[in-house]
Amino acid sequence: MSDVWSGAPATVWRSGAWSLELRDDELADIAHDGRMVLRSVRAVVRDRNWDTAGLVVDRVAESGLALTLHVHSTGLGSELRGIVRAEVRGPGRLRVLTDLESASEFATNRTGLVVLHPPRLAGSALRVRHPDGSVAASRFPVDISPHQPALDIAGLTWTHDGLDVDVRFTGDVFEMEDQRNWTDASYKTYSRPLALPFPYTLAAGERVVQSIDIAVSGTPASVPADPVARIRLEEGSPLPAIAVSAATAPDPALSTAVAEGPWPAAVLVELDLATRNWRAALARAAASARPLDVRFVLADEDPAAIDHAVHALRGLAIARVTAFWPTGAARHVSDLEAIGLLRHALTEAGVEAEVVGGVRSHFTELNREHHRLPRGLDGIVFSSTPLFHSLSTAQLVESLPMQRLVATQATRIAAGLPVHIGPISLRPHFNDVATTPPPMPAHDDLRDGYGSALLDTVDVRIGAPELAAWTVASAAALAVPGVATLAYFEEWGSRGVRSADGSARPVLDAVTSLAGMAGAVGLRGDSPDGLVWALGARTPGGDAVLVANLDVRPRQVEVTLPGGETRTADVPAGSFLPL
């Protein structure tokens, strides 16, 4: 694995039957007798825009009974310092606590401990203990829950794989959300209920003290290991088209042609009509000579600006078009009013195009707000990013099986309409939870870029060889029947499949390989472990199969095709290959 992809190695801490991995400031994969109990516990410091301050580990103190991180926050105006500690409290008992003191006044939306529960708990019975001592029976959701599955939490109890787990929270009232909405592989229990006002202020000298007590009993069920990753592919509907987002990077614009063969099927361009340079952004996207997937962000102060914007589409090849509100009750959603304004503008301009609808942001908002979508749409859209709550490579890889869940549930919401997923980017292409206005370009041209280029959204893993394997695995996860388009990354620039000078990044090989199978009868299957994935197509030259391995070790893979043919390969770690 490349250093860019693998990052700093994790440190394993053990005490009796307990073990965990220290990944920077995160206590990850907390296990008892080798069986994971919690996916993660960490202290977070988030500002008024939900941006996360860095938590720097100054030193680590380790003993046979405790692991203590001495930490301080950095960035976003935060000045907190203190500890995060895991300590064994007796047989089958572990406490994780934090004690942080703010050196100055700080406006925050959340500061304290966050607990992540593994997604394999889906469907498990859950007992929720409330601060008044009452207990409610519930379950970890199977379908991705649009809203919090548990509120007003003082404790949680569940049983899974032979282990009885009891978790008690002190220092605040907690609640749970289903992070699979954002393709995070977890349910998250966090403090300070969202129903309370935010941001709130930590005063200078104020301390945040919270603890989580974990008690485990029972005997974990044995799980037989299979050294071979076995995947069975089934024949189904045609595979989705592969598109790309327009480059948002600063000029000078790339002169090298980026369109190659069947790729991209479309160029997705998001045009914020409140900005000065949306016309320049449209002109750059149109220079690709590919059909455009146009996403208008309406101007609150001038809703009629959509009329001029649609008129600018005349003479261009348009794959599809939609419009979102930037603020208000239907924030980032193409509701009846937004689509009505768009349809009127299309009629007035004499532009014919498929009108799609959905959300500008994550599946989260589609899951919560799809009741706002009008009838008569030609398709459903939403974007996807694996690195919303965490920037770790582990989060990036663990998002893959969650993408399968998201795509499957999105097609159910679409009820037969084609689903177009994109932009698909490593980090969010805009901050959909910001409470302050987004940065605006200062010029009519693209000298400073636009959209994502104005945000801190660059991720060095865009150039990692392993991202090619991740993209193939992502397509295998997302390309369920009903998904019509997958739009990966940008044409060029710091978020692109090519760098600003036009040189190809490794991920370009992945998207062009996937584009070569687009439209063919699809061969789809499930991953045996979320790390090894396969996707195939019935082509005139025979069945083509791509297999990707996101594990940290080489894997022997066996793929069974419809009809019984079996193909095997040894796939190196972090790579993909044709089978």
C-alpha positions in Angstrom: 0.0 0.0 0.0 1.2 3.5 -0.8 2.1 5.8 2.2 -0.5 8.3 1.0 -3.2 5.6 1.2 -2.2 3.8 4.4 -1.2 6.8 6.5 0.3 6.4 9.9 0.2 2.8 11.2 -2.3 2.0 14.0 -1.1 1.1 17.4 -2.8 -1.9 19.2 -3.4 -1.6 22.9 -4.4 -4.7 24.9 -5.4 -5.2 28.5 -6.7 -8.7 29.4 -9.6 -9.6 27.1 -9.9 -6.0 25.8 -8.1 -4.6 22.8 -8.4 -1.5 20.6 -6.5 0.3 17.8 -5.2 3.8 18.4 -5.6 5.7 15.1 -4.3 9.2 15.7 -6.9 10.5 18.2 -9.4 7.7 17.7 -9.9 4.6 19.8 -11.0 2.2 17.1 -12.2 -1.4 16.8 -12.8 -1.8 20.6 -13.0 -5.5 21.0 -13.5 -8.1 23.8 -12.1 -11.6 23.3 -11.4 -10.6 19.7 -15.0 -9.7 18.9 -15.7 -6.0 18.1 -18.0 -4.3 20.6 -17.7 -0.7 19.4 -16.4 0.6 16.0 -14.9 3.7 17.6 -14.9 6.2 20.4 -13.3 9.6 20.0 -13.6 13.1 21.3 -14.7 15.7 18.7 -14.6 19.5 18.6 -16.8 21.0 16.0 -17.4 24.7 15.2 -20.5 26.5 14.3 -20.4 25.2 10.7 -19.9 21.6 11.8 -16.3 21.7 10.7 -14.1 19.5 12.9 -11.0 21.0 14.6 -7.9 18.8 14.7 -7.2 17.0 17.9 -3.5 16.7 18.3 -2.1 13.9 20.4 0.8 15.5 22.4 1.8 12.3 24.1 0.4 8.8 25.0 0.7 7.3 28.4 0.2 3.5 28.4 -0.1 0.9 31.2 -1.6 -2.5 31.7 -4.9 -1.0 32.8 -5.2 2.3 30.9 -4.3 4.2 27.7 -4.3 8.0 28.1 -4.1 10.5 25.3 -3.0 14.0 26.2 -4.5 16.2 23.5 -5.1 19.7 22.4 -7.4 21.0 19.6 -6.1 23.1 16.7 -7.8 25.3 14.2 -11.3 26.9 13.7 -10.6 29.2 16.7 -10.7 26.3 19.2 -8.3 26.1 22.2 -9.2 23.0 24.1 -6.7 20.9 26.0 -7.0 17.7 28.1 -7.2 14.0 28.0 -9.0 11.0 26.4 -8.5 7.8 28.3 -9.6 4.1 28.1 -9.3 2.3 31.4 -10.2 -1.2 32.4 -12.6 -1.1 35.4 -12.9 -4.9 36.1 -13.6 -8.2 34.3 -15.6 -7.3 31.2 -15.7 -3.6 32.0 -14.1 -0.7 30.2 -14.5 3.1 30.6 -13.7 5.7 28.0 -13.6 9.3 29.3 -12.7 12.7 28.2 -11.8 15.9 30.1 -11.2 18.9 28.0 -10.9 22.5 29.1 -11.4 25.5 26.8 -8.8 28.2 27.1 -11.0 30.7 25.4 -14.6 31.3 24.5 -15.6 29.0 21.6 -18.8 28.7 19.6 -19.4 25.0 19.0 -22.2 22.7 17.6 -20.7 19.7 19.4 -17.8 19.1 21.7 -17.5 15.7 23.5 -17.5 12.0 23.0 -18.9 10.2 19.9 -19.5 6.5 19.9 -19.8 4.5 16.6 -21.6 1.1 16.6 -20.8 -1.4 13.8 -23.4 -1.7 11.0 -23.6 -5.5 11.5 -25.9 -4.7 14.5 -28.7 -4.0 11.9 -31.8 -5.7 13.1 -30.5 -6.5 16.6 -32.8 -5.8 19.6 -31.9 -2.7 21.4 -33.0 -1.4 24.9 -32.7 2.3 25.4 -32.4 3.6 28.9 -33.5 7.2 29.5 -32.3 9.7 32.1 -35.5 9.3 34.1 -34.7 5.5 34.5 -37.4 4.3 32.0 -36.4 1.7 29.4 -37.8 1.5 25.8 -37.5 -1.5 23.5 -36.2 -0.8 20.0 -33.9 -2.2 17.3 -30.9 -1.1 15.3 -32.5 -0.1 12.0 -32.2 -2.5 9.0 -33.3 0.1 6.4 -31.3 3.3 6.7 -33.3 5.5 9.1 -33.9 9.0 7.9 -34.2 10.3 11.5 -32.7 9.4 14.9 -33.5 5.9 15.8 -33.0 6.6 19.5 -33.3 9.8 21.6 -32.8 10.9 25.2 -30.2 8.2 25.9 -28.5 7.5 29.2 -27.7 3.9 28.3 -28.0 1.2 25.6 -28.1 -2.6 25.9 -28.0 -5.1 23.1 -27.0 -8.7 22.3 -25.1 -9.8 19.2 -23.0 -12.8 18.2 -23.3 -14.2 21.7 -22.2 -11.1 23.5 -24.4 -9.1 25.9 -23.3 -5.4 25.8 -24.4 -2.6 28.2 -23.2 1.0 27.6 -23.8 3.8 30.0 -23.3 7.5 29.2 -22.5 10.3 31.7 -21.8 14.1 31.3 -24.7 14.9 28.9 -27.8 13.5 27.3 -27.0 11.5 24.2 -28.9 10.4 21.0 -28.3 8.2 18.0 -28.3 8.8 14.3 -27.9 6.3 11.4 -24.6 7.4 9.8 -25.2 5.0 6.9 -27.1 7.9 5.4 -23.6 9.4 4.7 -22.1 6.0 3.7 -20.4 5.8 7.1 -20.2 2.2 8.4 -21.8 3.0 11.7 -24.7 4.1 13.9 -23.4 7.1 15.9 -24.3 7.9 19.5 -23.4 11.5 20.3 -24.0 14.2 22.9 -26.0 17.3 23.0 -29.4 16.6 21.4 -29.9 18.4 18.0 -33.2 19.7 19.3 -31.3 22.1 21.5 -30.0 25.4 20.0 -26.7 25.4 18.3 -24.1 26.8 18.2 -23.6 27.1 21.9 -20.7 28.7 23.7 -18.0 27.2 25.8 -16.7 29.8 28.1 -13.0 30.4 28.8 -12.1 27.9 31.5 -15.2 25.7 31.0 -14.6 21.9 31.0 -16.3 19.2 29.0 -16.2 16.0 31.1 -18.0 12.9 29.7 -17.6 9.1 30.2 -18.8 5.9 28.6 -18.9 2.7 30.6 -19.0 -0.5 28.6 -19.9 -3.9 30.2 -19.6 -7.1 28.3 -20.7 -10.7 29.2 -21.3 -13.9 27.3 -19.3 -16.0 24.9 -18.7 -14.8 21.4 -20.0 -17.1 18.6 -17.3 -18.7 16.5 -17.0 -17.5 12.9 -15.3 -19.9 10.4 -12.6 -18.3 8.3 -12.5 -18.9 4.5 -9.1 -18.0 2.9 -10.8 -17.5 -0.5 -13.0 -14.5 -1.2 -15.9 -16.1 -3.1 -18.3 -13.9 -5.2 -21.2 -15.1 -7.3 -22.4 -12.8 -10.1 -25.9 -12.8 -11.4 -27.1 -11.4 -14.7 -29.2 -8.3 -14.6 -30.1 -4.9 -16.2 -27.5 -2.8 -18.1 -24.7 -1.2 -16.2 -24.8 2.5 -15.6 -23.1 5.2 -17.7 -19.9 6.6 -16.3 -19.8 10.4 -16.1 -17.5 13.0 -14.6 -17.9 16.4 -12.9 -16.6 19.5 -14.6 -13.3 20.9 -13.3 -13.7 23.6 -10.7 -10.0 24.4 -10.5 -8.6 27.8 -11.2 -7.5 28.8 -14.7 -5.6 28.5 -16.9 -8.0 25.9 -18.3 -6.6 22.6 -19.4 -6.0 22.6 -23.1 -5.5 18.8 -23.4 -8.6 16.9 -24.5 -10.0 14.9 -21.6 -12.7 12.9 -23.5 -11.6 9.5 -24.5 -13.7 6.8 -26.2 -17.0 6.1 -24.5 -16.0 8.2 -21.4 -17.4 10.4 -20.1 -21.0 9.8 -21.0 -21.8 13.3 -19.5 -20.1 16.2 -17.7 -21.9 17.2 -14.5 -21.7 20.9 -13.8 -23.1 22.7 -10.8 -23.9 26.4 -11.5 -24.7 28.6 -8.5 -26.7 31.5 -10.0 -25.8 33.7 -7.0 -22.1 33.7 -8.2 -20.5 36.0 -10.7 -18.8 33.4 -12.8 -21.4 30.7 -13.4 -21.4 31.6 -17.1 -17.6 30.9 -17.3 -18.1 27.6 -15.5 -20.8 26.6 -18.0 -18.5 27.6 -20.9 -15.7 25.4 -19.5 -18.0 22.4 -19.0 -19.4 22.8 -22.5 -15.9 22.8 -24.0 -15.8 19.1 -23.3 -18.2 18.6 -26.2 -20.0 16.0 -24.0 -23.7 16.1 -23.0 -24.1 18.2 -19.8 -25.8 17.2 -16.6 -26.7 20.7 -15.3 -27.4 21.3 -11.6 -28.6 24.9 -11.0 -28.5 26.4 -7.5 -31.2 29.0 -7.5 -30.5 32.6 -6.4 -32.6 33.4 -3.3 -32.6 37.1 -4.0 -33.4 36.7 -7.7 -35.3 33.5 -8.5 -35.9 34.8 -12.0 -32.2 34.4 -12.7 -33.0 30.8 -13.8 -34.6 32.3 -16.9 -31.3 33.8 -18.1 -29.4 30.6 -17.0 -31.6 28.3 -19.0 -31.4 30.6 -22.0 -27.6 30.0 -21.9 -28.2 26.3 -22.5 -29.6 26.9 -26.0 -27.5 25.1 -28.6 -25.8 22.8 -26.1 -26.2 19.1 -25.7 -28.1 18.6 -22.4 -28.3 15.2 -20.8 -30.5 16.3 -17.9 -31.1 19.4 -15.8 -32.4 20.2 -12.3 -32.5 23.0 -9.8 -32.1 23.3 -6.0 -32.8 25.9 -3.3 -29.7 27.1 -1.4 -31.7 28.0 1.8 -35.1 27.7 3.4 -37.3 24.7 4.3 -36.4 22.9 1.1 -32.7 23.7 1.3 -30.6 21.8 -1.2 -33.8 20.1 -2.5 -35.5 20.4 -5.9 -39.0 20.8 -4.6 -42.2 21.6 -6.5 -41.5 25.3 -6.7 -37.9 24.9 -7.8 -38.9 22.5 -10.6 -41.8 24.7 -11.5 -39.4 27.7 -12.0 -37.1 25.4 -14.1 -39.8 24.0 -16.3 -41.1 27.5 -17.0 -37.6 28.7 -18.0 -37.1 25.7 -20.2 -40.4 26.4 -22.0 -39.6 30.1 -22.5 -36.1 29.4 -23.8 -37.3 26.6 -26.1 -34.8 24.1 -24.5 -35.8 20.5 -24.4 -34.2 18.4 -21.7 -34.9 15.7 -19.2 -35.9 17.3 -15.9 -34.6 15.4 -12.9 -35.0 16.1 -9.2 -33.5 15.1 -5.9 -31.0 16.7 -3.6 -27.7 18.6 -4.1 -26.2 16.8 -1.1 -26.0 13.3 0.4 -28.5 10.5 0.3 -29.3 11.7 3.9 -31.4 14.5 2.5 -33.0 12.3 -0.2 -34.0 9.9 2.6 -35.5 12.7 4.7 -36.9 15.0 2.1 -38.0 12.9 -0.9 -41.7 13.8 0.0 -40.9 17.3 -1.4 -40.1 16.0 -4.9 -42.8 16.8 -7.5 -44.4 14.2 -9.7 -43.5 13.9 -13.4 -39.7 13.9 -13.0 -37.5 12.0 -15.4 -35.0 10.8 -12.8 -33.6 11.1 -9.3 -30.3 12.6 -8.3 -28.1 12.8 -5.2 -24.4 13.1 -4.5 -22.1 10.9 -2.5 -18.9 11.3 -0.5 -17.3 8.8 1.9 -15.3 11.4 3.9 -17.9 13.6 5.5 -17.5 12.7 9.2 -14.0 11.3 9.1 -11.0 11.6 6.8 -9.4 8.2 7.5 -8.7 5.7 4.8 -10.5 3.1 7.0 -13.6 5.3 6.6 -13.0 5.4 2.9 -12.9 1.6 2.6 -15.7 0.9 5.0 -18.0 3.2 3.0 -18.2 0.6 0.2 -20.8 -1.8 1.6 -22.7 1.3 2.8 -22.8 2.6 -0.8 -24.6 -0.6 -1.7 -27.3 0.0 1.0 -27.7 3.7 -0.1 -28.0 2.8 -3.8 -30.5 0.1 -3.1 -32.7 2.3 -0.9 -32.4 5.2 -3.4 -33.8 3.0 -6.2 -36.8 2.1 -3.9 -37.4 5.8 -3.3 -37.2 6.5 -7.0 -40.0 3.9 -7.7 -38.9 3.0 -11.2 -37.3 6.3 -12.2 -33.6 6.2 -13.2 -31.2 7.2 -10.4 -28.1 9.4 -11.2 -25.5 9.4 -8.5 -23.0 12.2 -8.5 -21.0 14.2 -7.9 -19.1 11.3 -6.3 -16.1 12.9 -4.6 -13.7 12.0 -1.8 -14.7 15.0 0.2 -18.0 17.0 0.0 -18.2 19.2 -3.0 -19.9 21.8 -0.8 -20.7 22.3 2.9 -24.3 21.4 3.2 -24.5 22.0 6.9 -22.7 25.4 7.1 -24.5 28.0 9.1 -22.5 30.8 7.4 -22.7 31.8 3.7 -20.4 29.9 1.3 -17.3 31.6 -0.1 -18.1 33.5 -3.3 -15.7 34.1 -6.3 -14.5 37.6 -6.6 -14.3 37.7 -10.4 -16.4 36.9 -13.5 -13.8 34.5 -14.8 -12.3 31.3 -13.4 -9.0 32.7 -12.3 -9.8 31.5 -8.7 -11.9 28.6 -9.8 -15.4 28.1 -8.4 -17.5 25.8 -6.2 -15.3 23.1 -4.6 -12.1 25.0 -5.5 -13.1 27.7 -3.0 -13.2 25.1 -0.2 -10.7 23.0 1.6 -11.7 19.9 -0.2 -8.5 18.6 -1.7 -7.5 15.1 -0.7 -4.0 13.7 -1.6 -5.5 10.3 -2.1 -6.9 11.4 -5.4 -3.5 10.5 -6.8 -3.1 7.2 -4.9 -2.9 4.0 -7.0 -5.4 2.4 -4.5 -8.1 4.9 -5.5 -8.4 3.1 -8.8 -9.3 -0.1 -6.9 -11.7 1.9 -4.7 -13.5 3.3 -7.7 -14.0 -0.1 -9.3 -15.3 -1.4 -5.9 -17.5 1.7 -5.5 -19.1 1.1 -8.9 -19.6 -2.6 -8.0 -21.4 -1.4 -4.9 -23.5 1.4 -6.4 -24.4 -0.2 -9.8 -27.5 -1.8 -8.6 -30.5 -2.2 -11.0 -32.1 1.2 -11.4 -28.9 3.3 -11.1 -28.4 4.9 -14.5 -25.3 7.1 -14.1 -22.3 7.3 -11.8 -20.3 10.5 -12.0 -16.8 10.2 -10.5 -14.5 13.0 -9.5 -13.6 16.0 -11.8 -12.2 16.2 -15.3 -8.9 17.7 -14.1 -7.3 19.7 -11.4 -6.6 18.9 -7.7 -9.9 16.9 -7.5 -9.6 15.4 -11.0 -8.9 12.2 -12.8 -6.2 14.2 -14.4 -3.9 16.7 -12.8 -3.9 20.4 -13.9 -1.2 19.7 -16.5 -3.3 16.9 -18.1 -1.3 14.0 -16.9 -3.4 11.0 -16.0 -3.9 9.8 -12.4 -4.2 6.1 -11.7 -8.0 6.5 -11.1 -8.4 7.4 -14.8 -7.7 3.7 -15.7 -10.6 2.7 -13.4 -13.2 5.0 -14.8 -12.3 4.3 -18.4 -12.4 0.5 -17.7 -15.9 0.9 -16.1 -17.0 3.1 -19.0 -16.1 0.3 -21.4 -18.7 -1.9 -19.7 -21.4 0.8 -19.5 -24.7 -0.2 -21.1 -23.9 -3.9 -21.3 -25.9 -6.5 -19.5 -24.6 -6.3 -16.0 -23.2 -9.1 -13.8 -23.5 -8.2 -10.2 -22.8 -9.8 -6.8 -22.2 -9.2 -3.2 -18.9 -8.7 -1.5 -18.1 -11.4 1.0 -16.5 -9.0 3.4 -16.7 -5.4 2.1 -13.1 -5.5 1.0 -13.2 -7.6 -2.2 -15.7 -6.6 -5.0 -16.4 -7.8 -8.5 -18.5 -6.3 -11.4 -19.0 -7.8 -14.8 -20.7 -7.3 -18.1 -21.8 -9.5 -21.0 -20.1 -8.1 -24.0 -19.9 -9.4 -27.7 -16.4 -10.6 -26.9 -17.5 -12.6 -23.8 -18.0 -11.9 -20.1 -15.8 -9.1 -18.9 -15.1 -9.0 -15.1 -13.3 -6.5 -13.0 -12.3 -7.5 -9.4 -10.9 -5.0 -6.8 -9.2 -5.8 -3.5 -9.2 -3.0 -0.9 -7.7 -5.3 1.8 -4.2 -4.5 3.2 -3.1 -8.0 2.0 -3.2 -9.9 -1.2 -6.4 -11.9 -1.6 -7.3 -15.1 -3.5 -10.6 -14.4 -5.3 -13.0 -16.8 -6.9 -15.8 -15.4 -9.1 -18.6 -17.6 -10.3 -20.4 -16.4 -13.4 -24.0 -17.2 -14.5 -23.9 -20.7 -15.9 -21.3 -21.9 -13.4 -18.0 -20.8 -15.0 -15.5 -20.0 -12.2 -12.6 -17.6 -12.6 -9.9 -17.2 -9.9 -7.0 -14.8 -9.4 -4.6 -13.6 -6.8 -5.3 -9.9 -6.5 -2.6 -7.7 -4.9 -3.6 -5.4 -2.0 -5.1 -2.1 -3.1 -5.5 -3.0 -6.7 -7.9 -4.1 -9.4 -7.6 -6.3 -12.4 -9.6 -7.8 -15.2 -10.5 -11.4 -14.5 
